[in-house]
Amino acid sequence: MSDEHALDADELEQLDQRGPAELNDPFVRREMKKAAVWIGMAVGVAALVILAEPLLLIFGGVVFAAILDGGTRLLGRVLPIGRGWRLLIVSLVALAFIAGTIWFAGFQLTAEFARLRDIVTLQINRLLALGATYGLGVETVQPQQLFEQAMSSLGRLTSAVSSVLGGLTNLVMIVVIGLFIAVEPRIYERGIAWMLPSDIRGRYFRTSDRVGKTLRHLMAGRLLGMAVEGVGTWLLLLMGGVPMAALLGLLTGILAFLPNIGAIVSGLLIILIGFSVNFETGLWAIAVYVIVQIVDGYLIVPYVAKKTVDLAPALVLGAQVIFGALFGIIGLALADPLVAMIKAALDQKSVDDEAAAEAETPPPRPAPA
């Protein structure tokens, strides 16, 4: 090789250095990790938006599994048989209740539903006419307009939930997922733990136990509230001669699953139906609503909060508004359990952090003699 093509020492040293395209270079690997994190976050957000409804259905299945598991544990206190048999009994009772409610509401109360719609529409139009006399300038509404406006206010991201077929399909999926999870919940818990680093699996199991216990107690309290509100409303309205007492009791019990919003909707229906008869019946309907809500608010809700987590009403209402606007009825129904699970997980994290801080703190030195 000629001298003009010979490489000096600096050029040879540059050739020995790694190029920017080599993956072994620490700088390249560091920048690729940063890019992977940003790309992963973008993909995760996109997947969350696209898979929002399936993820909510899975979470609904987890909530239903918590109900079944809680009932199985409760039944074990009075019936000393295997868990499989207890779960079978609870599952059959739950499925019978769901099927019976659908049959009772769909077939036995069809005529009353139509009557309820007409009465509510008439009463709302009376209120609007009263407002028009004071110069509010409002017009009358039709039942279909009320339904469409209510559905559009719950969000359009999952419009299929608004239809009867879509709602029944989602309900079936939630029930099936919940049954599979309730049969052997530890399989799924260990599967998630297997994907986590070994040094945080202990914290994961503690968090999972606390979240599961919170969800079981929350759902038990919610079912108790539904039963008390539904049966109490039905009996009290029946005593006061309010028409469609059975239908109003059923709707009140179902809507009790939705804190805050459900009570408002059921209360408006009860009061409108009561005043459709006469003024005295309307006052009785108001008294029934107040009594039922006092029992639920001052007895059942504090007891559930003591056993689970104390959720601020404004926090729950805000979560319901956001999830209802984004995901429709199913988001509205699952907002409260999701907030309770997040708060339970954060509480457990705080406990673990405090325990870790105390373990790292050296013991105090003894005082000099």
CORUR-V42130 format. One record per run of one state. SS is the DSSP state (hx for helix, st for strand, lp for the rest). FROM is the first residue (numbers start at 0). LEN is the number of residues. Records with the same first field share a line. If there is no record, write none. Layout:
SS: FROM-LEN + FROM-LEN
This chain:
lp: 0-2 + 5-3 + 16-9 + 50-1 + 76-6 + 108-1 + 133-9 + 153-5 + 162-1 + 183-1 + 194-3 + 239-5 + 255-5 + 277-1 + 307-5 + 327-1 + 360-9
hx: 2-3 + 8-8 + 25-25 + 51-25 + 82-26 + 109-24 + 142-11 + 158-4 + 163-20 + 184-10 + 197-42 + 244-11 + 260-17 + 278-29 + 312-15 + 328-32
